[in-house]
Each structure stands twice: as C-alpha cells, then as structure tokens.
Amino acid sequence: MGNGSSSCLTLSVPNPYITTISPCKSKSLSSSTFIPTISTNIIPQNFLLKIPITMSNHSSPSNLTVKCGVGVEIKETQDENTSKKPIFETLNSNPDLLQKLIYDALVWTSLHGLVVGHKSVQKSGTVPGVGMVHAPFALLPMSFPKSHWEQACELAPVFNELVDRVSLDGKFLQDSLSRTKKVDAFTSRLLDIHSKMLELNKKDEIRLGLHRSDYMLDAQTKELLQIELNTISSSFAGLSCLVSDLHRNLLNHYEGLLGLDSKRVPANGSVNQFAEALALAWKEYNNPRAVVVIVAQPEETNMYDQHWLSFVLKEKYPFTVLMIFYVLNAMITLII
C-alpha cells in the first residue's frame, strides 16, 4: 500500500440520480490498486427533484418526481473542523485489515452480481455466467462536499431540458455536427438516419431521455466540473446501486476499526428510477404491442448492468414487453 493523495473525485449522476463516487487519479501511487482518502464530515441530504422527462407533447412535458439520495438519515456526528486521521493512514498501518476488507468486498461482489465479463475469456460477453469477474469499484466511499452534490442535483433537470430542446432542432444538429460527420463514421451514420427522418417529417410527441452526467471535483479550485453528459449510452444504473450497498455492508462490519458510519452513505435507487421511467414511457405510448428495446453491442462484457435494468423492469412492471438486440455492422438482430 503506497502513500498518495487523491487529486480529484468523480461523481456520476444519471440525471438526476446520484451514483458512485470514486477516486479518479492519484499522485505518487505504488502498485496498489486502492488509496482511499475519506472524510465523514459531509453528507448529501435527501432531495425531491422534478425531471423534465417529456412523454407528451412538447408544450406540456410530463414531470417525474424522483428522489436523489433516497432514504438517507442526516446525522451530524462529527464537526467539520474536527481533525481526523485519514483512513488511508489507518489502512497503511494495518495491512491485515486492508486484506480483510478486500477479501470481504470480493466475496460480496460475487454474491450480489456486481460483476462484468472478463475480455480474456471466450464467450464472457455473450453467455451469462461465463468468465465473470468483479466490476471495478472503490473499496470505500469517498467524501464529497454537500454543496457540490446539491449543485449536481439541481443541474440535472436543467441539462435534461437542454438536451430535449436541442434534440428537436434538426437543422442545428445537422449544421453543428457537419464537420464531425466527415471524420467519424458512427456520427455520420446517425446523421444520415436523422436526415431521412426529417425528410419523412415524422415527429414523435413521446420522448424519454435517460441521461448520465459525469463530474469531477477539481483539486486546486475545489469546483465541480462536468466531464461529459451521456445521452446515447447511460450505463451503470444497475451496478452503481450495488456499490452503495457494498460500502454500507463493509462499514457495518468494520465501523469500529474504520470509524466510518454506514448511515452516512446515501442510498442509490437509479436502477429503480430508470425502470420506472421506461415503464411510464411505455404506458404513455398507449399501445399494448409497444416494446422496450435495449440495443447492445456484440460481445458486451457489461451485460450484467443491462440485465439488472431489464430484471427490475420485468419484476416491477411485468406488463411491459422487453426485447434485447445486438447491433452488428449496422444490422439489428433479435436475440431475446
């Protein structure tokens, strides 16, 4: 376990859901895979947000009320100015404790489906249960300023509305991406499809956006910086929920040794919220033959994240019809 300090933190927000907070870059690292820099001084509060998920005509979009950090009881158990020994120093001085944490974490991930397929194993991306390994995760939760958490949650519906409005401006999309089209085959194909739809003058009044904003906390300025806003592939709603559960489990078992309170780890319900949004969109479409389609790339080693979403959707909303497709060479083939 080498000495080091985290230079930034990442915060992924499936708009408007909070997911994993994890270390993204460290200074003076050894070959160790984890260096926690943890403080329990700050905890995000509960939130109720209105999300502009447009599932009716654009002039009167429907709103879906969701919670950000559901079920978190706020307990100020430690003053923010109180000095506390950094947790990585505790683990540096107690390698046996570190190994126990790692072992228990790996057992937990295996038992609870926090897994991905390993690319070195044949069929790990096509056959469930083959070549599974634990998904990358932070061993312990990281501290994150409450004000920045609030900022990310408040920005979520704003970005949702922005993306929705931009998607309705066909000319703007075609013009602004015209140069990208010349050098990127994927974008070019999407714009060609978009152009054909514009020619057909086909307008969909029912739209659903599942977005994920990724942020970093800059070490020097302490500002929250948005890295990207995912609109075409908002993954990890399924696995990120499990990371929060894993952290609470470890803190429950090692609270006395780590000095961390599991109740201060916010709940994460993003997979349930994503499933609820898909079910509401399916209902709004008002067609019993309508289907929810999950489009996945072939040899998808992250299939378990997608299966978590499809599992929750089928369990909680059995009236929906779900299909999973693989995309290969611009052709769509039904597999389930």
Summary of the structure (lengths in Angstrom):
residues: 336
radius of gyration: 21.6
end to end distance: 45.3
largest distance: 67.2
contacts: 997
relative contact order: 0.18
helix: 39%
strand: 19%
